[in-house]
C-alpha cells in the first residue's frame, strides 16, 4: 500500500509541475520548466539542487558544465555561497 501512496504522490507532483508549479515538502513553490518563472529562478533552483547532492563544489561545477569560479560567482549572486 505504501508503494501506491508514493505513486499517487509522484503523480500529483507531476501534475503540478506540468501546470508550472511544483511544491516541496514544506509547500514552498519551486520553479518548474515550462512554468511562469524567470531563467534566474530556474538557474538558482538547479544550482542549489546540484550543489546539495554533489560531494564537492568542484563536482557540482563539473555536473553543471561550468568552471568552479563561475559556480562560486553564481552561488554568491543567488545568496547561496
N, C-alpha and C positions, 0 to 999 in steps of 0.2 A: 504494500500500500504506500510505503514511503517513496518508492520509485514513481508511482503515479502522481503523487503530490508534487514531487520535484519536476516532473514533466509538465504539469499544469502551470507551475510557477514559471518555468522557462518559456512556455508558450505565451503566457501573459506578458512577460518581459519582451519577447519578440514583437508582440502586437503593439506595445507601447513604443518600441524602437522604430517600427515601421511608421508609426504616426509621428515620429520625430522627437519623441520624448522617452527617456529611459531614467528610471529612478533606482538609486542604490538601496542598500538595506536600511538606510536611515531616511529614506524618502527624499533624498536630495536629487534634484533634476540634473542629469548628466547629458552632455552633448551626444547626439546620435547622428551618424551620417545620413544626410538627406533631410535633416530637421532644420528648424529655423535658428541655426547657431552660426556665429562667425567662425572664420578659419582659425583665429586666435583661440577661441574657446575649444574647438576640436583639437588643435595642436596641443594646448595646455593639458587637456584631459589625457591625450595619448602619451605625451611625455611623462606625465605623472604615473600613469599605469605601468609603462615600461620600466621606469626607474624603480618603482616599488618591487617589481618582480625580478629585475636583473640583480645578480650578485654584486656587481660593482658599477660605478658610474661609467667607466670605460666600456664595460659590457653593454650597458644601456645605449651609449653613443653608437657602438657598433651595430646593435639591433636597429637603431633608428637611421643608420646610414649617414651619420654626421660626425664631425670631429668632436673630441671631448671638450675643447674650449667653446665650441658652438653650443653644445648642450649646457655647459655651465652658464653661458650668457642667457640662453632661453629659460633655464630654471630661475635665474635671478630676475628676469623680466616678469615671469609668472609668479614670483614670490615663493618659489619652492626650492630655493638654493641657499 
